[in-house]
Amino acid sequence: MRVTVMIFKKISFVALAMLSLVRTAMAGEAPPAMVTSYYNMRVKNEPSGVYEWAEQDLLFVQVRIPEATGDAAEEMEGRVLLAEHKELFAWLAQHAAKDRKDPQLSPGMERMRRFVREELPLWEYDANWKYSFNGPHLTRHEIGERVCCAVCKKSEVLATMPSAFLKPVGEDTWIRGGKGIVRDKYPGKADRLFMWQIGLLDALALSLENGKSLDAWVNEFGTSDNAAYLEFKKVGKDCERYLAESETARFFASEKLRLETLPDKISYEWDKRRPTMEKSVEAHTVTNKINETEFEVVVTEREVRRNARILHKVVTKMAVDPKFEKLFLSGGSMENVASERTALGLAAEKQFYENGGKTFEQREKFLIDALRENPGDKVLWNLLGRMMMIRQDWHGGLVCMRNALRLDREYAFALTNVAIIYHSLGFDELAFGAAIAVMGVTDDAWCKKEAEKLIRGDK
């Protein structure tokens, strides 16, 4: 039987020294012919791993180590010893797993345990392992690598198994393991396969190139029967219906139309240049007959001043691009970029937390006005989503959180609220995925408390 498992335990200097002494003793021991024959036929060309010869109660612990030169070559013996230790430790842990009885956990904690075991198969085996084996050791050089194989008695190895290997670990161990894995694989990395693995499908969908659907990605890299994916498709249909039929969506659709079709504003203003001024004299002559030979001529003169100014007609376009409404109505699928926070946005956030005597509707309107000014503010999207969650508008809240995550997929508050929303809607695979992600991206007390509560199944 071949066992190949990754390990992240540290071997102690004492244990390494003990194994080194055993290795020295074995080096001069010639393996029996039947051992050599079995090795050459069954194990020699295999990769690193532990191989059993059940009939003879033997284990072949084979490792392949890349050859090294210079100072690194001097460390070769230690590298071989460490590699053999890891392989044998992994084999022993796998045997322990067969006899270990797992306690029943909450669905969220069971999901966490399964996740950690998939990523770190030896995480729960944290006991000191004492060993002292005697037996042949086979070694040879191949192109570019050293191949070494220690031969041990299977029964002797099993006898060294620490009793702790058979005892289930506490929930805190799984929480700690999950945090470490997420911190290693999620922040700063667009690891889509990892997002798929933990069920963080909102972040996965938002990470895809513009225009590519999650369905197309799954057809290429995933499986259509994945539990979280099936939930995500159901949520997608519910959100489509919400954006077409809900009162909130209809309001934003009407606002979008209103803002796009606002009539132009007409005003007038004087030209800034000085007016032109002209002076003239107008004369009016009247001739009156006095008699047959005399006439009176009356001339009336009037000075005329004329000022000329230019008046401009100003047409102000009142129609605007309702980007906030478009983003909401897109369900979070529309491209957007983060932008600097504004004074209005900061005031809206302050109003959200302080209330200040404002009604729920007034605070919500304040957030909407601030988002219209700056739709690239993830904090405002999160707070608007919280307002919708307060009135149990779960799908509206989810739309807002998706828009926040599009700006920052590591935004812990949005991830936490996504987990809460999915749990409230009954989609726990998606809820657990978001909660696991939260644990690895934040030290915020509220986010950690809510995520752990959901994972542990606390009420």
C-alpha positions in Angstrom: 0.0 0.0 0.0 1.3 3.4 -0.9 0.8 6.4 1.4 1.8 9.9 0.2 0.6 12.7 2.5 1.9 16.3 3.1 3.0 17.1 6.6 3.6 20.4 8.4 4.9 19.0 11.8 8.4 19.9 13.0 10.8 17.1 13.8 12.7 17.7 17.0 16.5 17.7 17.1 16.4 14.8 19.7 14.2 12.7 17.4 16.4 13.4 14.4 19.5 12.4 16.5 17.8 9.2 17.5 16.9 8.3 13.9 20.5 9.2 12.9 21.9 6.7 15.3 19.5 4.0 14.1 20.4 4.9 10.5 24.1 4.5 11.3 23.4 1.1 12.8 21.4 0.0 9.8 24.0 1.2 7.3 26.2 -1.8 7.9 23.3 -4.4 7.9 22.9 -6.2 4.6 19.2 -6.7 3.7 18.1 -10.3 3.3 17.9 -11.4 -0.3 14.1 -11.7 -0.3 13.8 -8.1 1.0 16.1 -6.9 -1.8 14.1 -8.9 -4.4 10.7 -7.6 -3.2 12.1 -4.1 -3.2 13.4 -4.4 -6.7 10.2 -5.8 -8.1 7.6 -3.8 -6.2 9.0 -0.6 -4.7 12.2 0.5 -6.4 10.6 2.6 -9.2 7.7 4.0 -7.1 7.6 7.6 -5.9 8.1 8.7 -2.3 5.8 6.9 0.0 5.3 4.0 2.4 4.7 0.5 0.9 3.5 -2.5 2.8 4.6 -6.1 2.5 1.8 -7.5 4.6 2.8 -11.2 4.5 6.2 -10.3 6.0 5.0 -7.6 8.4 7.4 -5.1 6.6 7.2 -1.5 5.6 9.3 0.1 2.9 9.7 3.8 3.5 11.0 5.3 0.2 12.0 8.9 -0.4 13.3 10.7 -3.4 15.5 13.7 -2.7 16.9 16.0 -5.3 20.7 15.9 -5.4 22.6 18.9 -4.1 26.1 20.3 -4.3 28.3 22.4 -2.0 27.0 23.1 1.5 23.6 21.7 0.6 25.2 18.3 -0.2 26.5 18.1 3.4 22.9 18.4 4.6 21.7 15.5 2.4 21.7 12.9 5.2 19.5 15.2 7.4 17.1 15.9 4.5 16.8 12.1 3.9 16.1 11.5 7.5 13.5 14.2 7.7 11.7 13.0 4.5 11.6 9.4 5.8 10.2 10.7 9.1 7.5 12.6 7.4 6.4 9.7 5.3 6.3 7.2 8.2 4.6 9.8 10.4 1.9 10.3 7.7 1.4 6.5 7.4 1.0 6.1 11.1 -1.5 8.9 11.3 -3.5 7.4 8.4 -3.7 4.1 10.4 -4.8 6.0 13.4 -7.6 7.6 11.4 -9.1 4.2 10.7 -9.6 3.6 14.5 -10.3 7.1 15.6 -13.9 7.8 16.4 -14.9 11.3 15.4 -17.3 13.1 17.7 -20.5 14.5 16.3 -20.1 18.2 15.5 -22.4 21.0 14.4 -22.8 21.2 10.6 -20.5 24.2 10.4 -17.8 22.7 12.6 -18.0 19.5 10.6 -17.5 21.5 7.4 -14.5 23.2 9.1 -13.0 19.8 10.1 -13.4 18.4 6.6 -11.8 21.5 5.1 -8.8 21.4 7.4 -8.3 17.7 6.9 -8.4 18.1 3.1 -5.7 20.8 3.3 -3.6 19.6 6.3 -4.2 15.8 6.6 -1.9 15.6 9.7 -3.1 18.8 11.5 -4.8 16.9 14.3 -1.8 14.6 15.0 0.1 16.8 17.4 1.6 14.3 19.8 5.3 13.6 20.2 6.3 10.4 18.4 9.1 8.3 19.9 10.7 5.7 17.6 13.6 3.4 17.5 13.7 1.0 14.5 16.2 -1.5 13.3 16.4 -2.9 9.8 18.0 -2.6 6.4 18.4 0.6 4.6 18.7 0.7 0.8 20.2 3.7 -1.0 21.2 4.6 -4.6 21.8 7.5 -6.9 19.6 8.2 -9.9 19.8 11.0 -12.4 19.4 14.2 -10.3 18.1 12.5 -7.1 19.0 10.3 -4.2 16.7 7.4 -3.6 16.6 5.9 -0.1 14.4 3.3 1.4 14.3 2.3 5.1 12.8 -1.1 5.9 10.9 -1.4 9.2 8.7 -3.9 11.0 5.1 -2.8 10.6 4.0 -4.2 14.0 6.9 -2.3 15.7 5.9 1.0 14.0 2.3 0.5 15.1 3.4 -0.2 18.6 4.9 3.2 18.8 1.7 5.0 18.0 1.0 7.7 20.7 -2.4 7.2 22.4 -3.2 10.8 21.6 -3.4 9.8 17.9 -6.6 8.0 18.7 -8.2 10.8 20.7 -10.3 13.4 18.9 -9.1 17.0 19.1 -11.2 19.9 20.3 -13.0 22.4 18.2 -10.4 25.1 18.8 -7.9 23.0 16.9 -10.0 23.0 13.8 -10.7 26.7 14.1 -7.0 27.4 14.4 -6.2 25.3 11.4 -8.9 26.9 9.3 -7.6 30.4 10.1 -4.1 29.5 9.2 -5.0 27.9 5.8 -7.1 30.9 4.8 -4.4 33.3 5.8 -2.0 31.4 3.6 -4.2 31.0 0.6 -6.7 33.8 0.3 -5.4 37.3 1.1 -3.8 39.0 -1.9 -4.3 35.9 -4.1 -6.9 35.2 -6.7 -6.9 31.5 -6.0 -10.1 30.5 -7.6 -9.7 26.8 -6.9 -9.3 27.6 -3.2 -12.4 29.8 -3.3 -14.3 26.9 -4.9 -12.9 24.4 -2.3 -14.3 26.4 0.7 -17.5 27.4 -1.0 -16.7 31.1 -1.3 -18.6 31.4 -4.6 -19.5 35.1 -4.4 -15.8 36.0 -4.3 -15.1 33.5 -7.0 -17.8 34.8 -9.4 -16.6 38.4 -8.8 -13.0 37.4 -9.6 -13.8 36.1 -13.1 -12.9 38.1 -16.2 -15.6 40.5 -17.2 -18.3 38.6 -19.1 -17.4 35.1 -18.0 -20.0 33.3 -15.9 -19.5 31.1 -13.0 -21.3 28.3 -14.9 -18.7 28.5 -17.6 -15.9 28.3 -15.0 -17.5 25.4 -13.3 -17.9 23.5 -16.6 -14.1 23.8 -17.0 -12.8 23.5 -13.5 -15.5 22.4 -11.1 -18.3 19.9 -10.7 -22.0 20.7 -11.3 -23.1 18.6 -8.3 -21.1 20.6 -5.7 -23.4 21.4 -2.8 -22.3 25.1 -2.5 -22.7 25.5 -6.3 -26.2 24.1 -6.3 -27.1 26.6 -3.5 -25.5 29.4 -5.4 -27.5 28.7 -8.5 -30.7 28.7 -6.4 -29.7 32.0 -4.9 -29.0 33.4 -8.4 -32.6 32.6 -9.5 -34.0 34.1 -6.3 -31.9 37.3 -6.9 -33.1 37.6 -10.5 -36.7 37.4 -9.3 -35.9 40.0 -6.6 -34.4 42.4 -9.0 -37.3 42.1 -11.3 -40.2 42.1 -8.9 -39.3 43.5 -5.4 -40.4 46.9 -4.2 -36.9 48.0 -3.6 -35.7 47.1 -7.0 -38.7 48.8 -8.6 -37.9 51.9 -6.7 -34.3 52.0 -7.8 -35.4 51.3 -11.4 -37.7 54.2 -11.3 -35.0 56.4 -9.8 -32.6 55.3 -12.5 -35.1 56.3 -15.2 -35.9 59.6 -13.4 -32.2 60.5 -13.1 -31.5 59.6 -16.7 -34.4 61.7 -18.1 -34.3 64.8 -15.9 -35.3 67.8 -18.1 -32.7 70.4 -18.9 -32.6 73.5 -16.7 -32.9 76.8 -18.6 -31.4 80.0 -17.2 -30.0 83.3 -18.5 -27.0 85.3 -17.6 -25.4 88.6 -18.8 -22.3 88.5 -20.8 -19.3 89.6 -18.7 -18.1 92.1 -21.2 -18.9 95.8 -20.7 -22.0 96.9 -22.6 -21.6 99.1 -25.7 -22.9 102.7 -25.5 -23.8 105.0 -28.3 -25.0 108.7 -28.2 -27.0 110.5 -30.9 -29.1 113.6 -31.4 -32.5 113.4 -32.9 -34.0 116.5 -34.5 -37.7 117.0 -35.1 -38.7 119.9 -37.4 -42.2 121.5 -37.5 -43.1 124.3 -39.9 -46.0 126.5 -39.1 -47.6 128.9 -41.5 -47.9 132.4 -40.1 -49.3 134.1 -43.3 -48.8 134.0 -46.9 -45.3 135.2 -46.7 -44.1 134.0 -43.3 -43.5 130.6 -41.8 -42.4 129.5 -38.4 -39.9 126.7 -38.3 -39.6 124.9 -34.9 -36.7 122.5 -34.5 -36.7 120.1 -31.5 -33.5 118.3 -30.7 -33.2 115.3 -28.3 -30.0 113.5 -27.2 -30.4 109.7 -27.3 -28.1 107.3 -25.4 -28.3 103.6 -26.3 -26.7 100.8 -24.2 -26.3 97.3 -25.7 -25.7 94.2 -23.6 -25.6 90.5 -24.5 -27.8 88.0 -22.6 -26.8 84.3 -22.8 -29.2 81.4 -22.6 -27.8 78.7 -20.4 -28.9 75.1 -20.8 -27.9 72.9 -17.9 -28.1 69.1 -18.4 -29.8 67.8 -15.3 -29.8 64.1 -16.4 -27.0 62.1 -14.8 -25.5 58.6 -15.1 -27.3 56.8 -12.2 -24.3 54.5 -11.5 -25.4 53.6 -8.0 -28.8 52.4 -9.3 -27.2 50.5 -12.1 -24.8 48.7 -9.8 -27.6 47.7 -7.5 -29.8 46.5 -10.3 -27.0 44.5 -11.8 -27.0 42.4 -8.6 -23.3 43.1 -8.1 -22.2 41.9 -11.5 -21.4 45.3 -13.0 -17.7 46.4 -13.0 -16.8 49.0 -10.4 -13.6 50.5 -8.9 -12.8 51.6 -5.4 -12.4 55.3 -4.8 -11.4 57.7 -2.0 -14.1 58.3 0.6 -15.8 61.7 0.6 -17.0 64.0 3.4 -20.6 63.0 2.6 -19.8 59.4 2.9 -18.1 59.8 6.2 -21.0 61.8 7.5 -23.4 59.1 6.3 -21.4 56.4 8.2 -21.4 58.5 11.3 -25.1 59.0 11.1 -25.6 55.2 10.7 -23.9 54.5 14.0 -25.0 57.5 16.0 -28.5 57.7 14.7 -28.7 61.3 16.0 -32.4 61.4 16.2 -32.8 60.5 12.6 -35.4 57.9 11.5 -34.5 54.7 9.9 -35.7 56.0 6.5 -33.7 59.2 6.9 -30.5 57.3 7.6 -31.0 55.0 4.7 -31.6 57.9 2.4 -28.4 59.6 3.6 -26.5 56.4 2.7 -28.1 56.3 -0.8 -27.3 59.9 -1.5 -23.7 59.3 -0.4 -23.5 56.3 -2.7 -24.9 58.2 -5.6 -22.0 60.7 -5.1 -19.4 57.9 -4.6 -20.5 54.4 -5.6 -16.9 53.2 -5.1 -17.2 53.3 -1.3 -17.3 49.7 0.1 -18.1 50.9 3.6 -21.3 52.6 2.4 -22.4 49.5 0.4 -21.9 47.4 3.5 -23.9 49.8 5.7 -26.7 50.1 3.2 -26.8 46.3 3.1 -27.0 46.3 6.9 -30.0 48.6 6.7 -31.7 46.1 4.4 -30.8 43.2 6.7 -32.4 45.0 9.6 -35.7 44.9 7.8 -35.0 41.3 6.7 -34.6 42.3 3.0 -32.0 39.5 2.7 -31.7 39.6 -1.1 -31.3 43.4 -1.1 -28.6 43.0 1.6 -26.8 40.3 -0.5 -26.8 42.6 -3.5 -25.2 45.4 -1.5 -22.6 43.0 0.0 -21.7 41.7 -3.4 -21.1 45.3 -4.6 -18.9 45.8 -1.5 -16.9 42.6 -2.2 -16.4 43.6 -5.9 -14.5 46.6 -4.5 -12.6 44.4 -1.9 -13.1 40.7 -1.8 -11.2 40.5 1.5 -13.5 43.0 3.2 -14.3 41.2 6.4 -17.5 43.0 7.3 -19.1 42.3 3.9 -17.9 38.6 4.1 -19.4 38.3 7.6 -22.7 39.8 6.5 -22.8 37.5 3.5 -22.4 34.5 5.9 -25.2 35.9 8.1 -27.5 36.4 5.0 -26.9 33.0 3.6 -27.5 31.4 7.0 -30.8 33.4 7.3 -31.9 32.2 3.9 -31.0 28.6 4.7 -28.0 28.2 2.4 -25.5 26.9 4.9 -22.9 25.6 2.5 -22.4 29.2 1.3 -22.7 30.6 4.8 -20.0 28.3 6.1 -17.7 29.1 3.2 -18.0 32.9 3.9 -17.6 32.3 7.6 -14.4 30.2 7.2 -13.0 33.0 5.0 -13.7 35.6 7.6 -11.7 33.8 10.2 -8.6 34.1 8.1 -8.8 37.7 6.9 -9.6 39.7 10.0 -8.9 40.3 13.7 -12.0 42.4 14.2 -13.8 41.2 17.3 -17.4 41.4 15.9 -16.5 39.6 12.6 -14.7 36.8 14.5 -17.5 36.4 17.0 -20.2 36.2 14.3 -18.2 33.8 12.1 -17.4 31.5 15.0 -20.9 31.5 16.2 -22.1 30.4 12.8 -19.4 27.7 12.5 -20.0 26.4 16.0 -23.7 26.4 15.6 -24.2 28.8 18.6 -27.5 30.7 18.9 
